[in-house]
Amino acid sequence: MALLLLNEMKKLTIYWMSLFLLIGITAVAQDGFVLTGYVKGYEGKTKLIINKILPTHDVDMVNEEIIYMMDGKFKWVGKVDGPTQYSIRIRPDNIPESNPIRGEDMSVFVENKTMVLTGEKGSFKYSHVTGGSPIQDQLEEWQNFIKSKIGNDDIHSSKNWELEHKYNLEFISLHPDYFISVYNFSWYIKWIPEMVPKTKAVEFYNKLDDSLQTSIYGQQIKYYIDNIMLSQKLDTQDKPHDFSLPDSSGNYISLKSLEGKVVLIDFWFSGCGACRIENRNYQAIYQRFHNKGFEILSVSRDKYKNNWIKALRADHITWKSVWDADSRVTTNMYLVAAFPTTYLVNSKGIIIAKNLRGEALESKLEEIFGGQ
């Protein structure tokens, strides 16, 4: 009888402990959010870097959080005022910082709910989140649309970047009733405005309902329509726009100061894997042709100077490199659509080629300077 009573007491204790635990989890979820995740394929301890995406489409690098996965499993808790976008980056410690492609990342809209993320190594970008906001569902629908068009192979190729932009804009056009479409359209206005000329902006904005027009991103589109005038995108046979920007020592370098040389204007940033790979390619090319009159002027669009400086050192950049902190030259003057973007300017100051890379750039310089 005593043994039976003891067993019943144990069952009752387990019941109440389970109930208190459930109440505790629910209270956290109601007051804030809980995101638990499993990314198949990762073993051991792996770093996750979490950054809020600001309404300006810039990344909040100051208040980033670092948590760790153990064998692909993690838990992240916090609190937000409303649906908030975050970037989650996987950065394994066994990949050196000098590697231009150091991991993978995804975007998620977080609400004060209990959410579950499931993903897989190599396609973390397309992870699925259950229990999230309707905006997160729209985001995943958009990403799956892109994936169905271009797949998940060779995601760092410039060809796939171009296709991704094409299908992004197609999705936006198909779903003007989606918040994520308004968000993405305003992203293009900020970073690649030449892909959304005013005529397209007006057409898209007029399709939006009142709630989307008055949203923070709808207002960004309206401001663009009312205030921004774009210059024409440069092409071969054009003269490049002159500009002056600071190097790592704070000394200003102008494009005009390189007159008489063959100049490669290279637009890049430290978080662009293809840009970092191209920096490696420039090493031999610069060494071979610099004494013959060839110069590289790299223009970094990094928002944070430290990121640019670290990349300069890691990639052993010895040619001229300047910092475009507010993207005035990159976005507003040159209307750069993808990274890296390059313009090859001859000694007479005329653009003779665009976006030459690797062997194609070397062949063009051999044509100009001779093959010695």
C-alpha angles and dihedrals in degrees: 000000000000090000091051091049091049092052091050091051090051091051090049091049092050090048094053093043090052091048093050090048091051091048090050093051091047091050091053091048092050094046095039140342136285119199115185118183146185121196108188116223101035117110131191124000115340129179122239119195115201124195132176116235107226123222087255089063090247121128118246099231094168099066100036119149127218122205132160136237118216111206089340096309125115143158126210124185132183145116134262133188093227140331103333129183121229134181115223114197126190111214113176112206092225091067110084118239090237090066107103092212103048104161142318137280145198139195125234135179108222128205130176093273140103105269134180125208123199123182145141136238110264095025101049088133089071097048117147122236121198125194093029133122127292086251089061089052089053091048091053092046089053093047092048089050090055092044091052089055103044105011124216099286124116093354091174095061117112089227091061092046089057092047091047091055090048094052093040089060091044091055091047090052091049094050112037087150092066122096088215090059092054089046092051094045090054088048089059090049089055100043111016107021096162089069091061107044119189094263090059091043092053092046092050096043092052090057093058123100119237095265092055094043091054095043117107091257094044088054090052089056091048092050090050091052093048101041118017124089116188126213121224118274112251122246138178114301090031125113112244119242112259117236140165124216136166125262123216091281093051094254113137119236120193127200088230090062088066095058113143093033130096102249132195109204104204121192113198146131135214096252093056108100094196090050091053091050090050090053087061090051091052092060097077094034093053092047091050100047107023095091090051093060104279122137134178121211108192116197114200118206092193112141092210120054094212091061090053094047092049090052092048090056097040093050094042093233109189098165125084113296128177136184124239096192098175095033089240093141099032099047108018100036106029098024091219110199103185140007131282098029118170138185121197110211122194126223090268091059098254126131107243101171142008133214098000111167138183113331093005091059092045092050091051091051090049087054090052101040103023127255099276 
